[in-house]
Amino acid sequence: MHIKKCPKSIIKGLKQLSKHFHINISSGRSLLYLLEMYQEILDVANLSFTVENGHYTYFNSTGEIIQHYKVRITERQLLNKVRKNIEKRGEIEPKEMFLTLHTPKRLHGLQTYDLQYLYNGEAYDIGYIDKGHPVSWFKNHFGKVLAIGDNYNDKEML
């Protein structure tokens, strides 16, 4: 899988901001993807990653993981069933807690599963999707929070 690199101008800005603020990067991507994408700032202590649309947060300085949502075995079984039914229709991005299926076409039949899903025009996120809960967690622990988003999966966060 091709992993994008964060532009150097953004890396420079994040390093400067981290001197005054805790920086949390929230994404639908997996932790391994983000660690590779932001490898140039992994030496920053005030950095964390909330991954897979709000499932958990990894704190760079301590290695601590805060789980915001726990996937139950029934959900895992449903996700496996969906994966088997759709894996030949597009590219499934590796995730731990939910599925992302990259497909240019809308899929029919997802509503028959008791799972959340969101289509952004190029991919489906299937499973629990809520970046808002982690933002509340950060607000309770750090005080003021600034959230910036650019996609449908950022709605609750914003």
C-alpha positions in Angstrom: 0.0 0.0 0.0 1.3 3.4 -0.9 1.8 5.7 2.1 1.7 9.4 1.6 4.3 11.6 3.2 3.4 14.7 5.2 4.7 17.9 3.4 7.8 19.4 5.0 6.0 22.7 5.6 3.4 21.0 7.7 6.0 19.1 9.6 7.8 22.3 10.4 4.6 24.0 11.5 3.6 21.0 13.7 7.1 21.1 15.4 6.7 24.8 16.2 3.1 24.3 17.5 4.2 21.4 19.7 6.3 23.8 21.7 3.1 25.4 23.0 0.4 22.8 22.5 -0.3 19.1 22.6 -0.8 18.0 18.9 -3.3 15.2 18.2 -3.6 13.9 14.6 -7.0 12.3 14.2 -7.5 10.1 11.1 -9.4 7.2 9.7 -6.0 5.6 8.9 -4.3 2.9 11.0 -1.6 3.7 13.5 1.1 2.1 11.5 0.1 4.2 8.4 0.3 7.4 10.4 3.6 6.6 12.2 5.1 6.1 8.7 3.4 9.2 7.3 4.6 11.5 10.2 7.9 9.8 10.9 9.8 13.1 10.7 8.0 14.3 13.9 8.1 11.2 16.0 10.7 12.8 18.3 8.0 15.3 19.4 6.8 14.6 22.9 3.5 16.6 22.7 2.2 14.4 20.0 -0.6 11.8 19.8 -2.5 10.0 17.1 -6.2 9.2 17.3 -6.7 6.5 14.7 -9.3 4.5 12.8 -12.0 7.2 13.2 -11.8 7.6 16.9 -11.2 4.0 18.1 -8.1 4.7 20.1 -5.4 7.3 20.8 -1.6 6.5 20.9 0.5 8.9 23.0 4.0 9.3 21.4 5.8 10.3 24.6 4.7 7.4 26.8 3.5 4.7 24.3 0.2 4.7 26.2 -3.0 3.8 24.3 -6.4 5.0 25.3 -9.2 3.0 23.8 -12.3 5.2 23.1 -14.5 2.4 21.7 -14.4 -1.3 22.3 -15.4 -3.5 19.4 -17.5 -6.4 20.6 -17.2 -9.9 19.3 -20.6 -9.7 17.6 -19.4 -6.6 15.7 -16.1 -8.4 14.8 -18.2 -11.3 13.4 -20.3 -8.9 11.4 -17.3 -7.1 10.0 -15.7 -10.5 9.0 -19.0 -11.4 7.2 -19.0 -8.1 5.4 -15.3 -8.4 4.4 -16.0 -11.9 2.9 -18.9 -10.6 0.9 -17.2 -7.5 -0.5 -13.5 -8.2 -0.7 -13.6 -9.0 -4.4 -15.3 -5.6 -5.2 -12.4 -3.3 -4.3 -9.4 -2.7 -2.3 -9.7 -3.2 1.5 -7.4 -1.0 3.5 -5.8 -2.8 6.5 -7.4 -1.7 9.8 -7.8 -3.3 13.2 -11.2 -2.1 14.3 -13.3 -1.5 11.2 -13.1 -1.9 7.4 -12.3 0.7 4.8 -13.2 -0.4 1.2 -11.9 1.7 -1.6 -14.4 1.6 -4.5 -15.6 4.1 -7.1 -19.1 2.6 -7.0 -21.7 2.8 -4.3 -22.5 -0.6 -2.8 -25.9 -2.0 -2.3 -26.8 -4.3 0.6 -24.7 -2.7 3.4 -27.9 -1.6 5.2 -28.7 -5.3 5.8 -25.9 -5.4 8.4 -26.3 -3.9 11.8 -23.2 -1.7 11.3 -22.5 1.9 10.7 -21.1 2.9 7.4 -20.1 6.1 5.6 -19.3 6.6 1.9 -17.2 9.6 1.0 -17.2 9.2 -2.8 -14.1 7.0 -3.0 -14.3 4.7 0.0 -16.6 3.1 2.6 -15.8 3.1 6.3 -17.7 0.2 7.8 -18.1 -0.1 11.5 -18.1 2.3 14.5 -17.2 5.8 13.3 -17.1 8.7 15.8 -14.2 11.1 16.1 -16.2 13.2 18.5 -15.7 11.0 21.6 -11.9 11.4 21.6 -12.2 15.2 21.2 -14.4 15.2 24.4 -11.7 13.1 26.1 -9.0 15.6 25.1 -11.1 18.5 26.2 -11.5 16.9 29.7 -7.8 16.2 30.0 -6.2 19.2 28.2 -8.9 22.0 28.4 -9.3 23.9 25.2 -9.3 21.9 22.0 -9.1 23.1 18.3 -10.4 20.6 15.8 -9.8 20.8 12.0 -11.4 18.4 9.6 -11.9 18.0 5.8 -14.1 15.0 5.3 -17.4 13.3 6.2 -15.9 11.3 9.1 -15.0 14.6 10.9 -18.6 15.6 11.5 -18.9 14.5 15.1 -15.4 15.8 15.9 -16.3 19.3 14.6 
